[in-house]
Amino acid sequence: MNEMQPTRHHGSCLCGAVRFVIEGRFDHFYLCHCAHCRKDTGSAYAANLFSATATLRWLAGEGRAILYRLPATRHARCFCVSCGSGLPYAMEQMIVVPAGALDVPFNAAPDAHIFVASKAAWEHDLDRLPVFDAFPS
């Protein structure tokens, strides 16, 4: 990861009921294509930041953040009980932060795609699709 990244990262859920700050640097930024992450996001992959040294501090709405752990796996997901937005959580001495939950610009590029062996069957040739700045008319 970029050594020049900021060490304080503010974030929130979509409805704004839950707000947090991450203090410290991220060790990794992965795009995970596993079936669990695809199910969590309803998309091709989850974009998550990982840190073994950063700290998570809730600024508002901590009680609205629900942690779900998938039984018999290492998979977990934290989300806002009101809007369902992904939120950070601590797991196995690691902080996991959905990149989209950050409210401040995070310009570091992802380190890698992971679990690509289980990527969605429709995830191919995506760079050939038309690109729009807004919803197409």
C-alpha positions as CSV (number, residue, x, y, z in Angstrom):
1,M,0.0,0.0,0.0
2,N,1.0,3.6,-0.5
3,E,3.1,5.0,2.4
4,M,1.7,8.4,1.7
5,Q,-1.9,7.5,2.5
6,P,-3.6,9.5,5.2
7,T,-3.8,7.9,8.7
8,R,-7.3,9.1,9.6
9,H,-10.2,7.9,7.6
10,H,-13.8,9.0,8.3
11,G,-16.8,7.0,7.0
12,S,-20.5,6.4,7.4
13,C,-23.4,4.3,6.2
14,L,-25.8,5.5,3.4
15,C,-28.4,6.9,5.8
16,G,-25.8,8.6,8.0
17,A,-27.0,7.0,11.2
18,V,-23.6,5.3,11.7
19,R,-20.4,7.2,11.6
20,F,-16.9,6.0,12.3
21,V,-13.2,6.9,12.1
22,I,-10.3,4.6,11.3
23,E,-7.0,5.7,12.8
24,G,-3.9,4.2,11.2
25,R,-2.7,2.9,7.8
26,F,-4.2,0.1,5.7
27,D,-2.0,-2.9,5.0
28,H,-4.0,-4.3,2.0
29,F,-6.7,-3.3,-0.4
30,Y,-8.3,-6.4,-2.0
31,L,-11.1,-7.0,-4.4
32,C,-12.6,-10.3,-3.3
33,H,-14.6,-12.4,-5.7
34,C,-15.5,-15.3,-3.4
35,A,-19.1,-16.4,-3.4
36,H,-19.7,-15.0,0.1
37,C,-18.5,-11.5,-0.8
38,R,-20.5,-11.6,-4.0
39,K,-23.6,-12.5,-2.0
40,D,-22.9,-9.8,0.6
41,T,-22.6,-7.0,-2.0
42,G,-24.9,-8.3,-4.8
43,S,-22.1,-7.5,-7.1
44,A,-19.0,-9.0,-8.8
45,Y,-16.7,-8.5,-5.8
46,A,-16.3,-6.7,-2.4
47,A,-13.7,-4.0,-2.2
48,N,-12.2,-4.2,1.3
49,L,-9.3,-2.5,3.1
50,F,-7.5,-4.5,5.8
51,S,-5.3,-3.3,8.7
52,A,-3.6,-5.2,11.6
53,T,-2.6,-2.0,13.3
54,A,-5.4,0.6,12.8
55,T,-8.1,1.2,15.3
56,L,-11.9,1.6,14.7
57,R,-13.7,4.2,16.7
58,W,-17.5,4.7,16.4
59,L,-18.6,8.4,16.3
60,A,-22.3,7.7,16.1
61,G,-24.7,4.8,15.8
62,E,-22.5,2.0,17.1
63,G,-25.7,0.2,18.3
64,R,-27.1,0.3,14.8
65,A,-24.1,-1.6,13.4
66,I,-24.9,-5.4,13.3
67,L,-22.1,-8.0,12.9
68,Y,-23.1,-11.2,11.1
69,R,-20.6,-14.1,11.1
70,L,-21.3,-16.9,8.6
71,P,-21.2,-20.1,10.6
72,A,-18.3,-22.6,10.0
73,T,-16.4,-19.9,8.0
74,R,-14.1,-17.0,8.6
75,H,-16.6,-14.8,6.7
76,A,-18.3,-11.9,8.5
77,R,-20.1,-8.7,7.5
78,C,-21.1,-5.6,9.5
79,F,-23.9,-3.5,8.3
80,C,-26.3,-0.7,9.3
81,V,-29.6,-2.0,10.7
82,S,-31.4,0.9,9.0
83,C,-30.0,1.1,5.5
84,G,-28.0,-2.1,5.1
85,S,-24.7,-0.4,4.1
86,G,-21.5,-2.3,4.8
87,L,-19.5,-1.1,7.8
88,P,-16.1,-1.9,9.3
89,Y,-15.5,-4.6,11.8
90,A,-12.7,-6.2,13.8
91,M,-12.0,-9.9,13.1
92,E,-9.0,-12.1,14.1
93,Q,-6.8,-9.1,15.1
94,M,-7.6,-7.3,11.8
95,I,-9.9,-4.4,10.9
96,V,-11.9,-4.9,7.7
97,V,-13.3,-1.8,6.1
98,P,-15.6,-1.7,3.0
99,A,-13.8,0.8,0.8
100,G,-17.1,2.3,-0.3
101,A,-18.0,3.2,3.3
102,L,-15.3,5.8,3.5
103,D,-16.4,9.5,3.2
104,V,-12.9,10.8,2.4
105,P,-11.1,10.2,-0.9
106,F,-9.0,7.1,-0.8
107,N,-6.8,7.1,-3.9
108,A,-4.7,3.9,-3.4
109,A,-5.2,1.3,-6.1
110,P,-6.3,-2.2,-5.0
111,D,-3.4,-4.6,-4.3
112,A,-5.0,-7.6,-5.9
113,H,-8.1,-9.5,-7.0
114,I,-8.5,-12.5,-4.6
115,F,-10.6,-15.7,-4.8
116,V,-10.9,-15.3,-8.6
117,A,-11.4,-19.0,-9.0
118,S,-15.0,-18.5,-7.7
119,K,-15.7,-15.2,-9.6
120,A,-19.1,-14.7,-11.2
121,A,-19.7,-16.5,-14.5
122,W,-20.8,-13.2,-16.1
123,E,-17.6,-11.4,-15.1
124,H,-15.6,-11.3,-18.3
125,D,-14.9,-8.8,-21.0
126,L,-16.2,-6.0,-18.8
127,D,-13.7,-3.5,-20.2
128,R,-15.5,-3.8,-23.6
129,L,-18.8,-2.5,-22.3
130,P,-20.0,1.1,-22.9
131,V,-19.2,3.6,-20.1
132,F,-21.6,6.3,-19.0
133,D,-21.1,9.2,-16.5
134,A,-24.7,8.8,-15.3
135,F,-27.7,6.5,-15.8
136,P,-28.0,6.0,-19.5
137,S,-31.1,7.5,-21.2
